[in-house]
Amino acid sequence: MVNYGYAYEKAKTLKDNINACTEYERGYVFYNTEDGDYDGGAGHTPVIILKENGRAVNYLYNMVNGLGEEIKDIDIK
């Protein structure tokens, strides 16, 4: 099982402008709060790290498989 610290470090290697995270039952979704103003595109999509194995997946994975119930939002300073 992957913890938040490991997930955050891995996500930072994939997306350099992370400032927020939402924890779900099966994963962490890392994103930049300003990305909501974009319709996708490189650098503006969230990074998802699965708790089960630490694998990074894209947002389509979440839409198809789901991450379970939301646990909490995490502000990253």
VMD Tcl script that builds the backbone (N, CA, C; Angstrom):
set m [mol new atoms 231]
animate dup $m
set s [atomselect $m all]
$s set {name element resname resid chain x y z} {
  {N N MET 1 A 0.852 -1.174 0.000}
  {CA C MET 1 A 0.000 0.000 0.000}
  {C C MET 1 A 0.903 1.244 0.000}
  {N N VAL 2 A 0.613 2.156 -0.892}
  {CA C VAL 2 A 1.386 3.382 -1.055}
  {C C VAL 2 A 0.809 4.480 -0.163}
  {N N ASN 3 A 1.683 5.210 0.542}
  {CA C ASN 3 A 1.215 6.304 1.381}
  {C C ASN 3 A 1.281 7.631 0.615}
  {N N TYR 4 A 0.749 8.679 1.232}
  {CA C TYR 4 A 0.694 9.993 0.593}
  {C C TYR 4 A 2.077 10.519 0.215}
  {N N GLY 5 A 3.049 10.389 1.113}
  {CA C GLY 5 A 4.392 10.908 0.858}
  {C C GLY 5 A 5.014 10.308 -0.391}
  {N N TYR 6 A 4.917 8.997 -0.526}
  {CA C TYR 6 A 5.449 8.328 -1.720}
  {C C TYR 6 A 4.701 8.794 -2.961}
  {N N ALA 7 A 3.376 8.841 -2.879}
  {CA C ALA 7 A 2.558 9.246 -4.025}
  {C C ALA 7 A 2.896 10.668 -4.467}
  {N N TYR 8 A 3.067 11.567 -3.519}
  {CA C TYR 8 A 3.382 12.958 -3.845}
  {C C TYR 8 A 4.736 13.066 -4.547}
  {N N GLU 9 A 5.744 12.393 -4.032}
  {CA C GLU 9 A 7.073 12.435 -4.655}
  {C C GLU 9 A 7.028 11.899 -6.081}
  {N N LYS 10 A 6.287 10.835 -6.295}
  {CA C LYS 10 A 6.173 10.267 -7.646}
  {C C LYS 10 A 5.414 11.229 -8.556}
  {N N ALA 11 A 4.332 11.798 -8.058}
  {CA C ALA 11 A 3.526 12.723 -8.869}
  {C C ALA 11 A 4.343 13.945 -9.281}
  {N N LYS 12 A 5.219 14.441 -8.399}
  {CA C LYS 12 A 6.042 15.610 -8.726}
  {C C LYS 12 A 6.981 15.337 -9.903}
  {N N THR 13 A 7.354 14.085 -10.107}
  {CA C THR 13 A 8.226 13.770 -11.245}
  {C C THR 13 A 7.442 13.796 -12.558}
  {N N LEU 14 A 6.122 13.743 -12.469}
  {CA C LEU 14 A 5.270 13.693 -13.663}
  {C C LEU 14 A 4.560 15.010 -13.955}
  {N N LYS 15 A 4.400 15.836 -12.945}
  {CA C LYS 15 A 3.709 17.125 -13.098}
  {C C LYS 15 A 4.361 18.115 -12.147}
  {N N ASP 16 A 4.950 19.155 -12.679}
  {CA C ASP 16 A 5.752 20.038 -11.833}
  {C C ASP 16 A 4.994 21.187 -11.173}
  {N N ASN 17 A 3.749 21.395 -11.511}
  {CA C ASN 17 A 3.016 22.528 -10.937}
  {C C ASN 17 A 1.862 22.090 -10.026}
  {N N ILE 18 A 2.063 21.055 -9.260}
  {CA C ILE 18 A 1.038 20.531 -8.349}
  {C C ILE 18 A 0.876 21.473 -7.156}
  {N N ASN 19 A -0.378 21.813 -6.841}
  {CA C ASN 19 A -0.617 22.595 -5.625}
  {C C ASN 19 A -1.799 22.068 -4.806}
  {N N ALA 20 A -2.359 20.927 -5.225}
  {CA C ALA 20 A -3.483 20.349 -4.489}
  {C C ALA 20 A -3.583 18.852 -4.767}
  {N N CYS 21 A -4.286 18.169 -3.884}
  {CA C CYS 21 A -4.471 16.720 -4.016}
  {C C CYS 21 A -5.821 16.360 -3.411}
  {N N THR 22 A -6.461 15.381 -3.995}
  {CA C THR 22 A -7.653 14.795 -3.389}
  {C C THR 22 A -7.368 13.317 -3.169}
  {N N GLU 23 A -7.547 12.880 -1.924}
  {CA C GLU 23 A -7.344 11.472 -1.601}
  {C C GLU 23 A -8.666 10.731 -1.749}
  {N N TYR 24 A -8.603 9.592 -2.412}
  {CA C TYR 24 A -9.746 8.697 -2.578}
  {C C TYR 24 A -9.402 7.354 -1.949}
  {N N GLU 25 A -10.357 6.475 -1.859}
  {CA C GLU 25 A -10.138 5.158 -1.268}
  {C C GLU 25 A -9.007 4.400 -1.960}
  {N N ARG 26 A -8.921 4.510 -3.283}
  {CA C ARG 26 A -7.948 3.718 -4.031}
  {C C ARG 26 A -6.849 4.528 -4.702}
  {N N GLY 27 A -6.765 5.828 -4.426}
  {CA C GLY 27 A -5.701 6.591 -5.061}
  {C C GLY 27 A -5.677 8.052 -4.653}
  {N N TYR 28 A -4.623 8.730 -5.120}
  {CA C TYR 28 A -4.436 10.156 -4.889}
  {C C TYR 28 A -4.476 10.858 -6.237}
  {N N VAL 29 A -5.218 11.952 -6.337}
  {CA C VAL 29 A -5.289 12.743 -7.558}
  {C C VAL 29 A -4.579 14.070 -7.282}
  {N N PHE 30 A -3.475 14.286 -7.989}
  {CA C PHE 30 A -2.675 15.505 -7.829}
  {C C PHE 30 A -2.954 16.423 -9.012}
  {N N TYR 31 A -3.099 17.714 -8.729}
  {CA C TYR 31 A -3.464 18.660 -9.782}
  {C C TYR 31 A -3.054 20.071 -9.390}
  {N N ASN 32 A -3.207 20.984 -10.331}
  {CA C ASN 32 A -3.026 22.408 -10.071}
  {C C ASN 32 A -4.407 23.033 -10.131}
  {N N THR 33 A -4.766 23.827 -9.140}
  {CA C THR 33 A -6.113 24.393 -9.071}
  {C C THR 33 A -6.425 25.321 -10.244}
  {N N GLU 34 A -5.415 25.853 -10.899}
  {CA C GLU 34 A -5.642 26.720 -12.060}
  {C C GLU 34 A -5.906 25.936 -13.343}
  {N N ASP 35 A -5.686 24.620 -13.330}
  {CA C ASP 35 A -5.896 23.807 -14.526}
  {C C ASP 35 A -7.367 23.695 -14.911}
  {N N GLY 36 A -8.267 24.043 -14.015}
  {CA C GLY 36 A -9.690 23.992 -14.318}
  {C C GLY 36 A -10.091 24.959 -15.415}
  {N N ASP 37 A -9.232 25.929 -15.707}
  {CA C ASP 37 A -9.514 26.905 -16.754}
  {C C ASP 37 A -9.142 26.397 -18.146}
  {N N TYR 38 A -8.574 25.195 -18.227}
  {CA C TYR 38 A -8.137 24.631 -19.501}
  {C C TYR 38 A -9.014 23.449 -19.879}
  {N N ASP 39 A -9.086 23.170 -21.163}
  {CA C ASP 39 A -9.845 22.018 -21.654}
  {C C ASP 39 A -8.912 20.851 -21.943}
  {N N GLY 40 A -8.000 20.558 -21.059}
  {CA C GLY 40 A -7.050 19.469 -21.259}
  {C C GLY 40 A -5.781 19.973 -21.899}
  {N N GLY 41 A -5.003 19.062 -22.387}
  {CA C GLY 41 A -3.740 19.422 -23.011}
  {C C GLY 41 A -2.566 19.117 -22.107}
  {N N ALA 42 A -1.413 19.076 -22.702}
  {CA C ALA 42 A -0.196 18.725 -21.976}
  {C C ALA 42 A 0.028 19.652 -20.784}
  {N N GLY 43 A 0.313 19.060 -19.645}
  {CA C GLY 43 A 0.604 19.828 -18.451}
  {C C GLY 43 A -0.604 20.259 -17.640}
  {N N HIS 44 A -1.803 20.079 -18.156}
  {CA C HIS 44 A -2.998 20.561 -17.458}
  {C C HIS 44 A -3.903 19.441 -16.954}
  {N N THR 45 A -3.498 18.216 -17.111}
  {CA C THR 45 A -4.312 17.105 -16.644}
  {C C THR 45 A -3.793 16.617 -15.296}
  {N N PRO 46 A -4.657 16.080 -14.457}
  {CA C PRO 46 A -4.217 15.594 -13.152}
  {C C PRO 46 A -3.358 14.334 -13.276}
  {N N VAL 47 A -2.601 14.069 -12.231}
  {CA C VAL 47 A -1.813 12.846 -12.123}
  {C C VAL 47 A -2.449 12.007 -11.028}
  {N N ILE 48 A -2.699 10.749 -11.320}
  {CA C ILE 48 A -3.314 9.847 -10.350}
  {C C ILE 48 A -2.306 8.767 -9.981}
  {N N ILE 49 A -2.095 8.588 -8.695}
  {CA C ILE 49 A -1.221 7.537 -8.186}
  {C C ILE 49 A -2.087 6.548 -7.404}
  {N N LEU 50 A -2.078 5.300 -7.841}
  {CA C LEU 50 A -2.884 4.276 -7.182}
  {C C LEU 50 A -2.253 3.849 -5.863}
  {N N LYS 51 A -3.058 3.720 -4.831}
  {CA C LYS 51 A -2.568 3.307 -3.520}
  {C C LYS 51 A -2.090 1.858 -3.524}
  {N N GLU 52 A -2.743 1.024 -4.284}
  {CA C GLU 52 A -2.454 -0.403 -4.285}
  {C C GLU 52 A -1.008 -0.724 -4.659}
  {N N ASN 53 A -0.496 -0.021 -5.693}
  {CA C ASN 53 A 0.816 -0.394 -6.217}
  {C C ASN 53 A 1.710 0.796 -6.588}
  {N N GLY 54 A 1.236 2.013 -6.402}
  {CA C GLY 54 A 2.032 3.193 -6.730}
  {C C GLY 54 A 2.086 3.516 -8.208}
  {N N ARG 55 A 1.308 2.829 -8.995}
  {CA C ARG 55 A 1.294 3.061 -10.438}
  {C C ARG 55 A 0.630 4.394 -10.758}
  {N N ALA 56 A 1.243 5.138 -11.681}
  {CA C ALA 56 A 0.651 6.385 -12.159}
  {C C ALA 56 A -0.282 6.064 -13.314}
  {N N VAL 57 A -1.486 6.598 -13.263}
  {CA C VAL 57 A -2.465 6.378 -14.325}
  {C C VAL 57 A -3.041 7.720 -14.751}
  {N N ASN 58 A -3.674 7.744 -15.910}
  {CA C ASN 58 A -4.258 8.998 -16.391}
  {C C ASN 58 A -5.711 9.120 -15.942}
  {N N TYR 59 A -6.293 10.263 -16.246}
  {CA C TYR 59 A -7.647 10.536 -15.770}
  {C C TYR 59 A -8.695 9.617 -16.411}
  {N N LEU 60 A -8.404 9.126 -17.602}
  {CA C LEU 60 A -9.315 8.181 -18.247}
  {C C LEU 60 A -9.460 6.923 -17.396}
  {N N TYR 61 A -8.375 6.476 -16.787}
  {CA C TYR 61 A -8.427 5.322 -15.882}
  {C C TYR 61 A -9.474 5.560 -14.796}
  {N N ASN 62 A -9.463 6.752 -14.214}
  {CA C ASN 62 A -10.419 7.088 -13.166}
  {C C ASN 62 A -11.847 7.044 -13.689}
  {N N MET 63 A -12.055 7.546 -14.888}
  {CA C MET 63 A -13.405 7.572 -15.449}
  {C C MET 63 A -13.929 6.152 -15.698}
  {N N VAL 64 A -13.056 5.254 -16.091}
  {CA C VAL 64 A -13.464 3.879 -16.396}
  {C C VAL 64 A -13.547 3.018 -15.129}
  {N N ASN 65 A -12.536 3.106 -14.268}
  {CA C ASN 65 A -12.425 2.210 -13.116}
  {C C ASN 65 A -12.849 2.816 -11.791}
  {N N GLY 66 A -12.775 4.122 -11.678}
  {CA C GLY 66 A -13.118 4.796 -10.429}
  {C C GLY 66 A -12.056 4.626 -9.361}
  {N N LEU 67 A -12.087 5.507 -8.400}
  {CA C LEU 67 A -11.133 5.474 -7.294}
  {C C LEU 67 A -11.827 5.300 -5.949}
  {N N GLY 68 A -13.118 5.077 -5.966}
  {CA C GLY 68 A -13.858 4.923 -4.717}
  {C C GLY 68 A -14.315 6.257 -4.166}
  {N N GLU 69 A -14.690 6.241 -2.925}
  {CA C GLU 69 A -15.196 7.440 -2.254}
  {C C GLU 69 A -14.072 8.429 -1.963}
  {N N GLU 70 A -14.412 9.703 -2.031}
  {CA C GLU 70 A -13.467 10.748 -1.669}
  {C C GLU 70 A -13.242 10.731 -0.163}
  {N N ILE 71 A -11.984 10.845 0.232}
  {CA C ILE 71 A -11.647 10.867 1.658}
  {C C ILE 71 A -11.417 12.295 2.128}
  {N N LYS 72 A -10.510 13.028 1.438}
  {CA C LYS 72 A -10.245 14.405 1.855}
  {C C LYS 72 A -9.460 15.148 0.784}
  {N N ASP 73 A -9.547 16.476 0.846}
  {CA C ASP 73 A -8.723 17.345 0.005}
  {C C ASP 73 A -7.480 17.722 0.785}
  {N N ILE 74 A -6.368 17.829 0.063}
  {CA C ILE 74 A -5.093 18.160 0.689}
  {C C ILE 74 A -4.511 19.352 -0.040}
  {N N ASP 75 A -4.280 20.463 0.685}
  {CA C ASP 75 A -3.595 21.624 0.105}
  {C C ASP 75 A -2.103 21.380 0.174}
  {N N ILE 76 A -1.426 21.684 -0.897}
  {CA C ILE 76 A 0.034 21.540 -0.955}
  {C C ILE 76 A 0.631 22.913 -0.979}
  {N N LYS 77 A 1.469 23.198 -0.044}
  {CA C LYS 77 A 2.077 24.529 0.054}
  {C C LYS 77 A 3.441 24.530 -0.578}
}
mol reanalyze $m
mol bondsrecalc $m
mol representation Tube
mol addrep $m
